[in-house]
Amino acid sequence: MRAIALSEVETRTLEEVVKNHHHARQRMRAHGLLLSHRGFKIDEIAQAYAVDRETVVRWFNRWEQWGIVGLQDQVRSGRPEKLTPPRARMGATTI
């Protein structure tokens, strides 16, 4: 059984990501790591998030290799997003 062991600082950081990050996929990955640290098995995490087992393993690998940066989405090919960021839509100006 593979599990992620986290330090106290890493645990607090991931808990903050789960509570406050604006991207749902990054919150999901962070929570998956926390669940593993708390004793949940890969198959249980995969079932909870309706993803393949290999997807959860990839989260673990990226965490072990890159740390918090590994939770970010990788660059994808294709057309850029059509909508502007929320702050720009609300009429906020940058100084």
C-alpha positions in Angstrom: 0.0 0.0 0.0 1.4 3.4 -1.0 0.6 6.4 1.2 1.8 9.9 1.3 3.5 11.0 4.5 3.3 14.7 5.2 5.1 16.9 7.6 3.1 19.3 9.8 3.9 22.2 7.6 2.9 20.3 4.4 -0.3 19.3 6.1 -1.2 22.9 7.0 -0.3 24.1 3.5 -2.5 21.5 1.8 -5.3 22.3 4.2 -5.0 25.9 3.1 -5.1 24.9 -0.5 -8.3 22.9 0.1 -10.0 25.8 1.8 -8.9 28.7 -0.3 -7.6 27.8 -3.7 -9.6 29.2 -6.6 -9.1 26.1 -8.9 -11.3 23.1 -7.9 -8.9 20.6 -9.5 -6.1 21.8 -7.3 -8.3 21.7 -4.2 -9.2 18.1 -5.2 -5.6 17.0 -5.6 -4.6 18.6 -2.3 -7.5 16.9 -0.5 -6.5 13.5 -2.1 -3.1 13.9 -0.6 -4.5 14.7 2.8 -6.8 11.7 2.6 -3.8 9.5 1.8 -1.9 10.9 4.8 -4.8 10.1 7.0 -4.9 6.5 6.0 -7.2 6.3 3.0 -6.2 3.9 0.2 -5.6 4.9 -3.4 -8.7 3.0 -4.5 -10.8 4.8 -1.9 -9.6 8.2 -3.0 -10.1 7.4 -6.6 -13.7 6.2 -5.9 -14.4 9.3 -3.8 -13.4 11.6 -6.7 -14.6 9.4 -9.6 -11.2 9.2 -11.2 -9.0 6.3 -12.2 -6.5 4.8 -9.7 -3.7 5.9 -12.1 -4.9 9.5 -11.8 -4.4 9.4 -8.0 -1.0 7.7 -8.4 -0.1 10.6 -10.8 -1.1 13.1 -8.1 1.2 11.3 -5.7 4.1 11.2 -8.1 3.8 14.8 -9.0 3.6 15.8 -5.3 6.8 13.7 -4.5 8.6 15.2 -7.5 7.5 18.8 -7.5 5.8 19.5 -4.1 3.0 22.1 -4.1 3.8 23.1 -7.7 2.9 19.6 -8.8 -0.7 20.2 -7.9 -1.1 22.8 -10.7 -2.6 21.9 -14.0 -0.1 21.3 -16.7 -0.2 23.4 -19.9 -2.7 22.1 -22.3 -2.9 22.5 -26.1 -5.8 24.2 -27.7 -7.6 27.5 -27.7 -7.1 29.9 -24.7 -10.0 30.5 -22.3 -12.5 32.9 -23.7 -13.5 34.5 -20.4 -11.3 37.1 -18.7 -10.3 36.6 -15.0 -13.1 37.5 -12.6 -11.3 40.6 -11.3 -11.0 42.0 -14.8 -14.7 41.4 -15.5 -15.7 43.4 -12.4 -14.1 46.5 -13.7 -11.0 46.4 -11.5 -8.1 48.4 -12.7 -4.5 47.7 -12.2 -2.2 50.4 -11.0 
